[in-house]
Amino acid sequence: MNFRHFRRTAVSLPAVGAILFIPALALAQSSPFSTGANSLVSFALTIATPIAVLIVIGLAIAAAVGRIAWGWVIGAIAGIAAIFGSSQIVAWIRSMFGV
């Protein structure tokens, strides 16, 4: 056995080992996208909570003094429902398409 054959074998064995582990990585239960998306959603909800409270307070003050367009109230309610109900909305849509 010469040195060339040994070097070719030494390089190909780790490559074969890596190829054998690729299906295990493909069948992993948690993906980096899912983890990152969940982290982003929890961060957005953390920021959105005090902002939604301030918006509701502002709308209440504007309604109390009679200076409000009620379309803004409907838009704010729909936006708050969409932000805080996003996970349920996504789960509902996924179940409709069987994903």
C-alpha positions as MATLAB code, in Angstrom:
seq = 'MNFRHFRRTAVSLPAVGAILFIPALALAQSSPFSTGANSLVSFALTIATPIAVLIVIGLAIAAAVGRIAWGWVIGAIAGIAAIFGSSQIVAWIRSMFGV';
ca = [
       0.000    0.000    0.000;
       1.541    3.245   -1.076;
       1.074    6.687    0.495;
      -1.333    7.898   -2.205;
      -3.811    5.128   -1.537;
      -3.608    5.729    2.219;
      -4.211    9.457    1.804;
      -7.212    8.877   -0.488;
      -8.689    6.415    2.024;
      -8.053    8.763    4.957;
      -9.928   11.562    3.179;
     -12.815    9.422    1.948;
     -13.662    7.740    5.290;
     -14.733   10.977    7.070;
     -16.660   11.987    3.951;
     -18.528    8.673    3.961;
     -19.218    9.072    7.686;
     -20.618   12.567    7.138;
     -22.850   11.344    4.325;
     -24.209    8.603    6.571;
     -25.289   11.181    9.190;
     -27.081   13.516    6.740;
     -30.423   11.599    6.911;
     -30.363   11.862   10.712;
     -29.946   15.623   10.415;
     -32.784   15.811    7.909;
     -35.122   14.007   10.299;
     -34.275   16.205   13.285;
     -37.327   17.214   15.297;
     -36.567   20.902   15.728;
     -35.381   23.124   12.950;
     -33.395   26.322   13.395;
     -36.108   28.184   11.482;
     -38.786   27.043   13.906;
     -36.684   27.978   16.919;
     -35.845   31.388   15.484;
     -39.437   32.062   14.445;
     -40.744   31.189   17.913;
     -38.144   33.459   19.468;
     -39.119   36.304   17.134;
     -42.827   35.871   17.907;
     -42.252   35.902   21.663;
     -40.080   39.020   21.323;
     -42.728   40.759   19.198;
     -45.432   39.917   21.733;
     -43.260   41.266   24.537;
     -42.901   44.571   22.711;
     -46.505   44.655   21.445;
     -48.134   44.301   24.858;
     -47.269   47.755   26.265;
     -47.791   49.358   22.847;
     -51.292   47.856   22.628;
     -52.066   49.156   26.120;
     -50.946   52.667   25.150;
     -53.025   52.541   21.960;
     -56.133   51.488   23.880;
     -55.554   54.283   26.415;
     -55.101   56.810   23.610;
     -58.271   55.650   21.883;
     -60.206   55.835   25.155;
     -59.031   59.406   25.770;
     -59.884   60.394   22.207;
     -63.346   58.840   22.584;
     -63.862   60.623   25.919;
     -63.218   64.044   24.393;
     -65.221   63.225   21.268;
     -62.334   63.485   18.798;
     -62.186   60.061   17.253;
     -62.874   58.401   13.952;
     -64.399   55.049   14.797;
     -62.598   53.453   11.878;
     -59.400   53.855   13.906;
     -60.983   51.928   16.784;
     -62.037   49.085   14.497;
     -58.564   49.041   12.916;
     -56.878   49.010   16.331;
     -59.073   46.146   17.557;
     -58.398   44.139   14.394;
     -54.643   44.807   14.640;
     -54.455   43.828   18.296;
     -56.460   40.665   17.609;
     -54.154   39.793   14.702;
     -50.969   40.342   16.720;
     -52.012   38.413   19.814;
     -53.926   35.738   17.909;
     -51.230   35.110   15.299;
     -50.247   31.684   16.599;
     -53.874   30.511   16.636;
     -54.450   31.960   13.163;
     -51.392   30.153   11.795;
     -52.437   26.885   13.456;
     -55.933   27.237   11.965;
     -54.594   27.884    8.459;
     -52.133   24.989    8.745;
     -54.938   22.646    9.810;
     -57.056   23.745    6.840;
     -54.306   22.674    4.429;
     -53.245   19.603    6.394;
     -49.700   20.775    7.081;
];
